[in-house]
Amino acid sequence: MKTETAFDRFIHEKAASRRNRIGIGILHPDESIVNSLIAAQDFCDVLAFGEELGQVPSIPSGTPERSLVESLASGDIDAIVRGQGNSTVLRTEFTKRFSYPPETIKDLGILKDNLDRIFIPIAISNGQGWTVDQKIELIRHAIRWIGLLHLPVKVGVTSGARPDECGPIPYLAETYADAEKIVSLLSPEMPIKHYYVDIEKAMADACTILVFANGMVGNHVLRSLVFLGKVKIYGGIISGIDQLVIESFKSSSGFYEYLEFANALANLP
């Protein structure tokens, strides 16, 4: 997991190419978190919202989510890393301030597994990816980011059962049928395959986009990978909007890599 891949070098180089002003919500600043913000100032201008910090520029705020959004709207910062802010509140403030319908927001994440394979899992938010159309829309968003990050496109679609193994459970049959339909609709456009329950085979085939049955399944897999498997997450991307907002797990012990990822994405074309 400590191997530096070509993708890691790409992120490092993009993050170092130009300084941007990155705002982050900080509510419980222990030593490791503050140190991560100090370290990130090597490549970006960090502005913390929430608690006042002595060693990092900060804006005290009882509502850091609102303050972050207003600072982004006014141009005082170039991007947001959620940090320890509340995700629901941040999204509510964001969609209200920029007049986006809530369904506009699409959640993506960039991960590196224990064999240094980079991929985007979708859907990873509980409320997303429950229909064929929603999953196809997420795939198209993922393809856009895959292109910007100079990664190849290869889509692996998973479901709840292998052929002839759905049994009497309608939910399994539904996930299987959805996966088959997605592949049939998109196969003329891109490399895509239904891997059934075999996530490991999709990864062995170098899929860069891994599609789950729905956002609940994807969210559970993502959390298991990150918190139990210690898979690296570069950051969550809120796609479908013009502004740059990076999701993070608020229980993280530091935010250096999220800030680096945000600064790198801010420097993409």
Helices and strands as residue ranges (DSSP letters): H 6-17, E 21-26, H 31-40, E 45-50, E 58-60, H 64-74, E 79-83, H 87-98, G 102-104, E 106-112, E 118-122, H 132-148, E 155-158, H 170-186, E 192-196, H 199-204, E 209-211, H 215-223, I 224-228, E 232-239, E 245-247, H 256-266
